[in-house]
């Protein structure tokens, strides 16, 4: 089952196969490892979410509406995945320990529009990324609820709004910004020596064969 051919190796992009069973990862060059990680993250994270965020897709329609059945929405699930995905991506950008450090590193470096300082009811004056971490990421992870905030379509180009005294962020604008940030991160991993060194160090720590 080859999902990608990298440097002549037929890769599944699953760790247990490509490392433990076939011993491919330790044979890849540094560039090969970067490509493997990028293609793996697209396969298990970005590409499935892109189907859900495509309002014209079958996946989006089936997950948001069931005629005659119970109501369904994937939006809280996808937001939780986005927040944790950023945390995971950010872990490849810093040597600092702690989950929030990776999240902050990725947001600061690649999603600055979401790090602006805002004043919102219940939350006071904070960076938007701090609110995303505390009330979106942690709220969903620990209680399956976004605490005193929500997700909604925001008119125009704004990323967030205050509606009925509640902060609302626009997930439909957040996801494409994350896609762009992801592409830039892996472009930098190939051209920026510092990011390349940190990413490969983290890669070798995690994906040991």
C-alpha positions, 0 to 999 in steps of 0.5 A, a space after each residue: 500500500 504505497 501512498 507516496 514514493 519518496 526517494 525511490 521508497 514506496 511509503 504508506 505515510 503511516 509510522 508503524 509501517 514506514 518505520 517499524 515494519 519497513 524501516 524506510 524513515 531511517 534511510 531517507 535523507 533530510 529532504 526526504 524526511 521533510 517531504 514525508 512529514 509534509 505529505 503525511 500531514 496532508 493525508 491525515 490532517 489537511 486534506 480530510 479537513 479540506 473536504 469538510 470545509 468545502 461547502 460543495 462537497 459530499 462530505 460537507 453535506 453529509 456531516 451537516 445535514 441528515 434529512 429525517 435524522 438527528 441534527 449534525 455539525 462537524 464544526 466543533 470537531 473540526 475546530 478541535 482538530 485545527 487547534 490541536 493540529 496547530 499545536 502539533 505543527 508548532 512542536 516542530 518549530 521550537 525546542 521549548 517544552 510545553 504544549 502552548 509553546 508550540 501553539 504560540 510559535 506557529 501562530 506568531 510565525 505563520 498566522 499573525 492575523 490571528 494574534 492581534 490584541 482584541 477586547 471581548 466580553 468575558 475575556 477582557 483584552 488579550 491576544 486573539 491567539 491566547 483566547 483561541 488556546 484557552 477557550 477554544 483549544 482547552 475548552 473543546 479538549 476538556 469539556 467539548 465546549 467553546 467557553 463563552 465564545 463560538 464559531 460563525 460566519 463573519 461578514 466581510 473580511 473580518 476574522 472575528 466579531 462580537 455578536 450578542 455580547 459573545 465572541 465569534 470567530 470565522 472558521 471558514 476564514 481560519 482554515 484557509 489561513 491555516 492552509 497557507 501557513 502550513 505551506 509556508 512552514 514547509 517551504 521554510 523548512 527547505 530554505 531556512 536553516 534554523 527552522 530546518 534544524 529544529 524541525 529535523 531534530 524534532 522529527 528524529 526524536 519522534 519518528 525513531 526507527 
